[in-house]
Amino acid sequence: MKITKILPKPFAIGWQEYDLNKVESLLEYHRTIVQNLEQRLVDGQEELQRLRRKNND
């Protein structure tokens, strides 16, 4: 059961706003983590290619 169904309307609105803000912040945090991991992956792959080329020369 959703808590907003049992709360008085003003409290339900406040809770919903709070919950959405929390979820939005969490989503932004995880998006940043994903972007950082993707950048590390690209950097790591480029470095590995550079090292392999250097090793073959």
Biopython code that builds the backbone (N, CA, C, O; Angstrom):
import numpy as np
from Bio.PDB.StructureBuilder import StructureBuilder

atoms = [
    (1, "MET", "N", (0.849, -1.181, 0.000)),
    (1, "MET", "CA", (0.000, 0.000, 0.000)),
    (1, "MET", "C", (0.892, 1.242, 0.000)),
    (1, "MET", "O", (1.855, 1.327, 0.762)),
    (2, "LYS", "N", (0.566, 2.181, -0.847)),
    (2, "LYS", "CA", (1.326, 3.425, -0.896)),
    (2, "LYS", "C", (0.960, 4.296, 0.294)),
    (2, "LYS", "O", (-0.209, 4.447, 0.650)),
    (3, "ILE", "N", (1.983, 4.858, 0.889)),
    (3, "ILE", "CA", (1.764, 5.690, 2.075)),
    (3, "ILE", "C", (0.914, 6.916, 1.752)),
    (3, "ILE", "O", (0.186, 7.411, 2.613)),
    (4, "THR", "N", (1.003, 7.411, 0.511)),
    (4, "THR", "CA", (0.250, 8.609, 0.156)),
    (4, "THR", "C", (-1.259, 8.367, 0.153)),
    (4, "THR", "O", (-2.040, 9.314, 0.239)),
    (5, "LYS", "N", (-1.667, 7.110, 0.055)),
    (5, "LYS", "CA", (-3.106, 6.809, 0.056)),
    (5, "LYS", "C", (-3.715, 6.916, 1.446)),
    (5, "LYS", "O", (-4.925, 7.093, 1.583)),
    (6, "ILE", "N", (-2.878, 6.810, 2.486)),
    (6, "ILE", "CA", (-3.423, 6.864, 3.841)),
    (6, "ILE", "C", (-3.144, 8.197, 4.536)),
    (6, "ILE", "O", (-3.700, 8.470, 5.599)),
    (7, "LEU", "N", (-2.284, 9.029, 3.938)),
    (7, "LEU", "CA", (-1.967, 10.324, 4.537)),
    (7, "LEU", "C", (-2.986, 11.377, 4.120)),
    (7, "LEU", "O", (-3.580, 11.281, 3.047)),
    (8, "PRO", "N", (-3.188, 12.378, 4.967)),
    (8, "PRO", "CA", (-3.993, 13.525, 4.529)),
    (8, "PRO", "C", (-3.312, 14.188, 3.324)),
    (8, "PRO", "O", (-2.089, 14.144, 3.190)),
    (9, "LYS", "N", (-4.100, 14.786, 2.473)),
    (9, "LYS", "CA", (-3.601, 15.307, 1.201)),
    (9, "LYS", "C", (-2.370, 16.218, 1.343)),
    (9, "LYS", "O", (-1.410, 16.026, 0.597)),
    (10, "PRO", "N", (-2.347, 17.196, 2.258)),
    (10, "PRO", "CA", (-1.145, 18.044, 2.353)),
    (10, "PRO", "C", (0.120, 17.235, 2.703)),
    (10, "PRO", "O", (1.198, 17.500, 2.171)),
    (11, "PHE", "N", (-0.024, 16.261, 3.590)),
    (11, "PHE", "CA", (1.118, 15.423, 3.941)),
    (11, "PHE", "C", (1.510, 14.512, 2.781)),
    (11, "PHE", "O", (2.694, 14.269, 2.551)),
    (12, "ALA", "N", (0.532, 14.019, 2.065)),
    (12, "ALA", "CA", (0.796, 13.157, 0.911)),
    (12, "ALA", "C", (1.571, 13.929, -0.153)),
    (12, "ALA", "O", (2.508, 13.400, -0.751)),
    (13, "ILE", "N", (1.182, 15.168, -0.385)),
    (13, "ILE", "CA", (1.885, 16.001, -1.362)),
    (13, "ILE", "C", (3.324, 16.234, -0.905)),
    (13, "ILE", "O", (4.259, 16.099, -1.694)),
    (14, "GLY", "N", (3.496, 16.578, 0.348)),
    (14, "GLY", "CA", (4.835, 16.808, 0.886)),
    (14, "GLY", "C", (5.706, 15.568, 0.795)),
    (14, "GLY", "O", (6.875, 15.644, 0.417)),
    (15, "TRP", "N", (5.128, 14.426, 1.145)),
    (15, "TRP", "CA", (5.884, 13.182, 1.079)),
    (15, "TRP", "C", (6.275, 12.856, -0.357)),
    (15, "TRP", "O", (7.406, 12.450, -0.622)),
    (16, "GLN", "N", (5.341, 13.035, -1.275)),
    (16, "GLN", "CA", (5.615, 12.727, -2.678)),
    (16, "GLN", "C", (6.718, 13.619, -3.222)),
    (16, "GLN", "O", (7.593, 13.146, -3.947)),
    (17, "GLU", "N", (6.690, 14.907, -2.881)),
    (17, "GLU", "CA", (7.739, 15.825, -3.314)),
    (17, "GLU", "C", (9.086, 15.407, -2.738)),
    (17, "GLU", "O", (10.097, 15.407, -3.442)),
    (18, "TYR", "N", (9.096, 15.052, -1.455)),
    (18, "TYR", "CA", (10.324, 14.611, -0.798)),
    (18, "TYR", "C", (10.869, 13.357, -1.481)),
    (18, "TYR", "O", (12.058, 13.274, -1.788)),
    (19, "ASP", "N", (10.001, 12.399, -1.712)),
    (19, "ASP", "CA", (10.423, 11.134, -2.315)),
    (19, "ASP", "C", (10.952, 11.352, -3.729)),
    (19, "ASP", "O", (11.969, 10.769, -4.102)),
    (20, "LEU", "N", (10.284, 12.172, -4.509)),
    (20, "LEU", "CA", (10.747, 12.446, -5.872)),
    (20, "LEU", "C", (12.097, 13.149, -5.873)),
    (20, "LEU", "O", (12.959, 12.841, -6.697)),
    (21, "ASN", "N", (12.285, 14.084, -4.959)),
    (21, "ASN", "CA", (13.582, 14.760, -4.857)),
    (21, "ASN", "C", (14.686, 13.775, -4.493)),
    (21, "ASN", "O", (15.789, 13.839, -5.036)),
    (22, "LYS", "N", (14.384, 12.868, -3.574)),
    (22, "LYS", "CA", (15.357, 11.865, -3.157)),
    (22, "LYS", "C", (15.714, 10.952, -4.329)),
    (22, "LYS", "O", (16.888, 10.662, -4.561)),
    (23, "VAL", "N", (14.708, 10.506, -5.060)),
    (23, "VAL", "CA", (14.934, 9.618, -6.203)),
    (23, "VAL", "C", (15.710, 10.351, -7.299)),
    (23, "VAL", "O", (16.605, 9.775, -7.917)),
    (24, "GLU", "N", (15.373, 11.603, -7.537)),
    (24, "GLU", "CA", (16.068, 12.386, -8.557)),
    (24, "GLU", "C", (17.544, 12.556, -8.189)),
    (24, "GLU", "O", (18.414, 12.438, -9.052)),
    (25, "SER", "N", (17.822, 12.830, -6.937)),
    (25, "SER", "CA", (19.209, 12.967, -6.481)),
    (25, "SER", "C", (19.968, 11.652, -6.631)),
    (25, "SER", "O", (21.115, 11.634, -7.076)),
    (26, "LEU", "N", (19.327, 10.574, -6.263)),
    (26, "LEU", "CA", (19.947, 9.259, -6.376)),
    (26, "LEU", "C", (20.229, 8.908, -7.832)),
    (26, "LEU", "O", (21.287, 8.364, -8.149)),
    (27, "LEU", "N", (19.300, 9.213, -8.701)),
    (27, "LEU", "CA", (19.479, 8.966, -10.133)),
    (27, "LEU", "C", (20.651, 9.780, -10.678)),
    (27, "LEU", "O", (21.469, 9.259, -11.436)),
    (28, "GLU", "N", (20.735, 11.040, -10.300)),
    (28, "GLU", "CA", (21.835, 11.892, -10.755)),
    (28, "GLU", "C", (23.173, 11.355, -10.251)),
    (28, "GLU", "O", (24.164, 11.366, -10.981)),
    (29, "TYR", "N", (23.200, 10.894, -9.020)),
    (29, "TYR", "CA", (24.426, 10.309, -8.449)),
    (29, "TYR", "C", (24.866, 9.099, -9.282)),
    (29, "TYR", "O", (26.038, 8.976, -9.638)),
    (30, "HIS", "N", (23.928, 8.220, -9.584)),
    (30, "HIS", "CA", (24.270, 7.019, -10.339)),
    (30, "HIS", "C", (24.634, 7.338, -11.789)),
    (30, "HIS", "O", (25.479, 6.659, -12.372)),
    (31, "ARG", "N", (24.016, 8.346, -12.370)),
    (31, "ARG", "CA", (24.402, 8.772, -13.724)),
    (31, "ARG", "C", (25.849, 9.247, -13.732)),
    (31, "ARG", "O", (26.602, 8.945, -14.658)),
    (32, "THR", "N", (26.234, 9.988, -12.704)),
    (32, "THR", "CA", (27.604, 10.475, -12.592)),
    (32, "THR", "C", (28.571, 9.306, -12.442)),
    (32, "THR", "O", (29.640, 9.298, -13.051)),
    (33, "ILE", "N", (28.197, 8.325, -11.635)),
    (33, "ILE", "CA", (29.027, 7.127, -11.472)),
    (33, "ILE", "C", (29.201, 6.422, -12.824)),
    (33, "ILE", "O", (30.310, 6.026, -13.182)),
    (34, "VAL", "N", (28.113, 6.272, -13.561)),
    (34, "VAL", "CA", (28.171, 5.610, -14.873)),
    (34, "VAL", "C", (29.072, 6.390, -15.825)),
    (34, "VAL", "O", (29.890, 5.797, -16.528)),
    (35, "GLN", "N", (28.932, 7.709, -15.853)),
    (35, "GLN", "CA", (29.771, 8.522, -16.737)),
    (35, "GLN", "C", (31.244, 8.363, -16.385)),
    (35, "GLN", "O", (32.089, 8.245, -17.273)),
    (36, "ASN", "N", (31.552, 8.360, -15.093)),
    (36, "ASN", "CA", (32.935, 8.198, -14.663)),
    (36, "ASN", "C", (33.480, 6.823, -15.044)),
    (36, "ASN", "O", (34.618, 6.706, -15.499)),
    (37, "LEU", "N", (32.671, 5.792, -14.860)),
    (37, "LEU", "CA", (33.103, 4.447, -15.224)),
    (37, "LEU", "C", (33.298, 4.311, -16.730)),
    (37, "LEU", "O", (34.250, 3.674, -17.180)),
    (38, "GLU", "N", (32.398, 4.911, -17.508)),
    (38, "GLU", "CA", (32.539, 4.873, -18.962)),
    (38, "GLU", "C", (33.817, 5.582, -19.395)),
    (38, "GLU", "O", (34.511, 5.113, -20.297)),
    (39, "GLN", "N", (34.131, 6.707, -18.761)),
    (39, "GLN", "CA", (35.348, 7.440, -19.103)),
    (39, "GLN", "C", (36.590, 6.641, -18.721)),
    (39, "GLN", "O", (37.565, 6.610, -19.472)),
    (40, "ARG", "N", (36.557, 5.999, -17.561)),
    (40, "ARG", "CA", (37.678, 5.145, -17.150)),
    (40, "ARG", "C", (37.875, 3.997, -18.130)),
    (40, "ARG", "O", (39.008, 3.630, -18.440)),
    (41, "LEU", "N", (36.778, 3.431, -18.617)),
    (41, "LEU", "CA", (36.853, 2.334, -19.583)),
    (41, "LEU", "C", (37.506, 2.803, -20.879)),
    (41, "LEU", "O", (38.400, 2.136, -21.401)),
    (42, "VAL", "N", (37.068, 3.941, -21.397)),
    (42, "VAL", "CA", (37.635, 4.487, -22.635)),
    (42, "VAL", "C", (39.118, 4.796, -22.435)),
    (42, "VAL", "O", (39.947, 4.437, -23.271)),
    (43, "ASP", "N", (39.450, 5.460, -21.334)),
    (43, "ASP", "CA", (40.846, 5.796, -21.050)),
    (43, "ASP", "C", (41.695, 4.531, -20.926)),
    (43, "ASP", "O", (42.806, 4.471, -21.453)),
    (44, "GLY", "N", (41.177, 3.534, -20.237)),
    (44, "GLY", "CA", (41.906, 2.285, -20.054)),
    (44, "GLY", "C", (42.134, 1.555, -21.361)),
    (44, "GLY", "O", (43.212, 1.008, -21.591)),
    (45, "GLN", "N", (41.125, 1.543, -22.220)),
    (45, "GLN", "CA", (41.263, 0.885, -23.518)),
    (45, "GLN", "C", (42.293, 1.603, -24.383)),
    (45, "GLN", "O", (43.105, 0.964, -25.051)),
    (46, "GLU", "N", (42.254, 2.947, -24.367)),
    (46, "GLU", "CA", (43.232, 3.721, -25.131)),
    (46, "GLU", "C", (44.640, 3.474, -24.619)),
    (46, "GLU", "O", (45.573, 3.327, -25.410)),
    (47, "GLU", "N", (44.801, 3.428, -23.305)),
    (47, "GLU", "CA", (46.116, 3.183, -22.716)),
    (47, "GLU", "C", (46.614, 1.781, -23.064)),
    (47, "GLU", "O", (47.793, 1.600, -23.369)),
    (48, "LEU", "N", (45.733, 0.798, -23.022)),
    (48, "LEU", "CA", (46.101, -0.563, -23.377)),
    (48, "LEU", "C", (46.548, -0.648, -24.837)),
    (48, "LEU", "O", (47.538, -1.310, -25.147)),
    (49, "GLN", "N", (45.826, 0.017, -25.727)),
    (49, "GLN", "CA", (46.214, 0.036, -27.139)),
    (49, "GLN", "C", (47.572, 0.708, -27.321)),
    (49, "GLN", "O", (48.402, 0.241, -28.101)),
    (50, "ARG", "N", (47.792, 1.791, -26.606)),
    (50, "ARG", "CA", (49.062, 2.507, -26.695)),
    (50, "ARG", "C", (50.200, 1.605, -26.219)),
    (50, "ARG", "O", (51.255, 1.544, -26.852)),
    (51, "LEU", "N", (49.988, 0.911, -25.114)),
    (51, "LEU", "CA", (51.019, 0.018, -24.577)),
    (51, "LEU", "C", (51.306, -1.150, -25.517)),
    (51, "LEU", "O", (52.456, -1.553, -25.689)),
    (52, "ARG", "N", (50.256, -1.685, -26.118)),
    (52, "ARG", "CA", (50.451, -2.796, -27.058)),
    (52, "ARG", "C", (51.214, -2.346, -28.302)),
    (52, "ARG", "O", (52.082, -3.066, -28.795)),
    (53, "ARG", "N", (50.891, -1.153, -28.809)),
    (53, "ARG", "CA", (51.618, -0.617, -29.965)),
    (53, "ARG", "C", (53.087, -0.397, -29.622)),
    (53, "ARG", "O", (53.975, -0.715, -30.414)),
    (54, "LYS", "N", (53.329, 0.145, -28.443)),
    (54, "LYS", "CA", (54.695, 0.420, -27.987)),
    (54, "LYS", "C", (55.461, -0.892, -27.824)),
    (54, "LYS", "O", (56.650, -0.954, -28.134)),
    (55, "ASN", "N", (54.796, -1.931, -27.345)),
    (55, "ASN", "CA", (55.416, -3.237, -27.136)),
    (55, "ASN", "C", (55.764, -3.904, -28.458)),
    (55, "ASN", "O", (56.761, -4.621, -28.550)),
    (56, "ASN", "N", (54.944, -3.672, -29.488)),
    (56, "ASN", "CA", (55.165, -4.291, -30.798)),
    (56, "ASN", "C", (56.228, -3.587, -31.615)),
    (56, "ASN", "O", (56.759, -4.167, -32.563)),
    (57, "ASP", "N", (56.548, -2.360, -31.273)),
    (57, "ASP", "CA", (57.542, -1.589, -32.061)),
    (57, "ASP", "C", (58.948, -1.972, -31.746)),
    (57, "ASP", "O", (59.884, -1.417, -32.322)),
]
sb = StructureBuilder()
sb.init_structure("model")
sb.init_model(0)
sb.init_chain("A")
sb.init_seg("    ")
for serial, (resi, resn, name, xyz) in enumerate(atoms, 1):
    if name == "N":
        sb.init_residue(resn, " ", resi, " ")
    sb.init_atom(name, np.array(xyz, "f"), 0.0, 1.0, " ", f" {name:<3s}", serial, name[0])
structure = sb.get_structure()
